[in-house]
Amino acid sequence: MSRSKEYQRLLNSKRWRELKVWKHRKEEGLCEMCRAEGIVRSGIDCHHIIPVESATTTEEMERLAFNPNNLQLLCIYHHQQVHREMGKNTKANRKQRREDAFNRWIEHLKNYTNE
């Protein structure tokens, strides 16, 4: 994920550092997704559920960045998993899946007519 200069500024702020410490304490340092699965694993990363860079204004970015309800404390595994899942739903990936499905259909038709 690319990070804009504004996003970097927010992540380097004292306010963000304090919010991360608060989130770790609130979740007792445990990954929220692991806990939901009955696993005890340390939460390392504070993940923004709604990506901060999805905002169109600086004010909106700040609201997303500093909203405690927009944060999840995650282990590295779950943080990577969440971002993989988020990446699967990009416009480019949806377009590629449509093209792949179309190409499979064409191959199916070719095989069908050759039988």
Beta strands, then each sheet from edge to edge (+ up, - down):
strand 1: 45-48
strand 2: 71-74
sheet 1: 1+ 2-
end
